[in-house]
Amino acid sequence: MLPDLSPHLHTKECNILIEFLQRCHQEKPLGKMVGQCSYWDEAVWQCTKKERIWRRDNNPRYKSRVVELRNLPEQYWTPALFKLKDEGFINSEIPNSNGCKL
């Protein structure tokens, strides 16, 4: 089961994958039930998992969080994100993106 897919809760990269998943669900309303959108579903799941891991690793224990995760660092990218970068859907430098606030 996927977490809440609201855009303000996720990074720019994960929002791109979420958009592809939602587009697949709109284009294939019956196909989503038989697994035609499972590639994008898995990609979104992996990306949100990488976001959780990043937050866990960068969570200060005894002070308030002041870190804002706008873009997921490339070392936390999934194979689907690298594929989209090669195809030109993702820019490596994204100024003023609306990311999630920690």
Helices and strands as residue ranges (DSSP letters): G 7-9, H 12-27, G 31-33, H 38-57, E 68-69, G 74-76, H 79-87, E 100-101
